[in-house]
Amino acid sequence: MKQLFSLFLMMLTSPLLHADINSDAVLAAERARGVALVERDRAALDSLLADDLRYVHSTGRVQGKSDVLAGFDDGSLAYESFSLDQLVAREITDNVVVVNGEITQRKLSSDGWKDLTLLFQSVWRLDQDTWRMVGLQTLQPPH
């Protein structure tokens, strides 16, 4: 009976452990994205963004991966700092994880450097054994 109970317990907790592993991997990728932005590591950023990325800015502007990388290349996309807080990751399927949290950043904008705090939701998909961001939406927190 103990063996049957142990087997049952393993069956119940195994998906939870799997979810934790995926969530941890995605949170690591999310943090790596921030490091790539600050360190201007284009190769790292390129590998973290899915080809079909859809990024909706807090201003309503919509970009794809090629737009983000073009801004990186021409210098219009630049960060002095980028930190994440209040992160919550939820596994939707074995290969999709959604992350919610807060970004505090110092970012170059058309009128100079700006300090921003934004709420965000990102969607990550496991693609060829690599977690890649397929969606990002940011918004100004309510005042």
SVG drawing of the C-alpha trace seen along z (x, -y; Angstrom):
<svg xmlns="http://www.w3.org/2000/svg" viewBox="-4 -65 32 67">
<polyline fill="none" stroke="black" stroke-width="0.4" points="0.0,0.0 2.9,-2.4 4.4,-1.7 1.0,-2.5 0.7,-5.7 4.3,-6.7 3.6,-6.1 0.4,-8.1 2.2,-11.0 4.9,-10.9 2.3,-11.1 0.7,-14.1 3.9,-16.0 5.7,-15.2 3.8,-17.8 4.5,-20.4 8.2,-19.7 8.1,-19.9 6.3,-23.2 8.8,-24.6 11.7,-23.6 10.1,-25.3 9.1,-28.4 12.7,-28.7 14.1,-28.3 11.9,-31.0 12.6,-33.4 16.3,-32.9 15.7,-33.7 13.7,-36.8 16.6,-38.0 19.1,-37.2 17.0,-39.4 17.5,-42.3 21.2,-41.7 21.4,-41.5 19.6,-44.9 21.9,-46.7 25.1,-45.1 24.1,-45.6 24.5,-41.9 22.7,-41.6 23.5,-37.9 22.0,-37.0 18.9,-39.2 18.5,-37.6 18.5,-34.1 16.0,-35.0 13.4,-36.6 11.2,-34.4 11.0,-35.2 7.3,-35.8 7.7,-38.1 4.9,-40.7 5.9,-43.5 3.2,-46.0 4.8,-49.0 3.1,-51.0 2.7,-53.7 0.7,-51.4 3.5,-51.0 3.8,-47.4 7.1,-45.9 8.3,-42.6 11.7,-41.0 13.3,-42.6 12.1,-46.1 13.6,-45.5 16.9,-44.3 17.0,-47.2 16.6,-49.6 19.4,-47.8 21.6,-48.1 21.0,-51.8 21.3,-52.8 17.8,-54.0 17.2,-51.1 19.5,-51.5 19.3,-50.9 21.5,-52.0 19.6,-49.8 16.9,-47.2 15.7,-45.3 12.8,-42.9 10.6,-42.6 7.5,-40.8 7.9,-38.1 5.2,-35.4 5.6,-32.6 2.7,-30.3 3.1,-27.3 0.2,-27.2 1.4,-24.0 4.6,-22.1 6.1,-24.5 4.4,-27.9 5.0,-30.0 3.5,-33.4 5.4,-35.8 3.9,-38.9 6.0,-41.4 7.4,-44.9 10.3,-46.4 12.3,-49.3 14.5,-50.7 16.5,-53.7 15.9,-53.8 16.9,-56.1 13.8,-57.7 13.4,-60.2 13.8,-63.0 16.6,-61.6 17.1,-59.2 14.0,-58.3 13.5,-56.4 10.4,-54.2 8.6,-51.6 6.3,-49.4 4.1,-46.4 4.5,-43.7 3.3,-40.3 5.5,-38.2 4.8,-34.9 7.6,-32.4 7.6,-29.3 10.0,-26.4 11.4,-26.3 14.1,-23.7 15.1,-23.3 15.4,-27.1 12.9,-29.3 12.1,-32.3 9.9,-35.3 6.9,-35.4 4.9,-38.1 5.5,-41.2 3.1,-43.8 4.0,-46.7 1.9,-49.3 2.2,-52.2 1.1,-51.2 -2.0,-53.0 -1.1,-56.1"/>
</svg>
